[in-house]
Amino acid sequence: MPLDPTRLSPHELLILQALARGQRPTVTSKHRTRYELLGLVRDGPAGLQLTAEGLRRTQEMAATVVELEKAPPVREQRPPARDAMGRRKRRRHTQPV
C-alpha cells in the first residue's frame, strides 16, 4: 500500500506551524530534506524558512487538525497490574491492539 508522499503527519504539521509562528523547533535532517523536496521550506544560513507553499499548507492543514480534535478519544491502556513489590503480576500479558 503506497503512501501519499505529500501527506504530512501531525508531528510534521506541528513543526511547520511552529516555523510559521517564528519559533525555531528542533528538526531532524530527515524532516529537513523531506520539507525541502516538497518545497515547503528553504534551508539557509538563517535556518529553516517557510516558502509561500509551506505557509499555505500550514494554514490549510490547521482546519484539518481542528477536525481531528473533534474525533472520539483514543482508548487509553491501563497500567499493568503490579504486586506489592512493584513487579508485574504473572500471566497478565497484554495483547497488541
TASUL-V383549 format. One line per field, one symbol per residue. ss: DSSP state (A for helix, B for strand, O for the rest). psi: psi as a letter, one per 20 degrees, with the letter a starting at -180 (. if undefined). Layout:
BEGIN
ss->???
psi->???
END
This chain:
BEGIN
ss->OOOOOOOOOAAAAAAAAAAAOOOOOOOOAAAAAAAAAAOOBBBBOOBBBBOAAAAAAAAAAAAAAAAAAOOOOOOOOOOOOBOOOOOBOOOOOOOOO
psi->oqqoiipprhghhhghhhhhijrnqpprhghggggghikhrppahjappqrhgggghhhgihhhhhhhhiqqqppqqqqqpqahjjqqqqklqqpq.
END
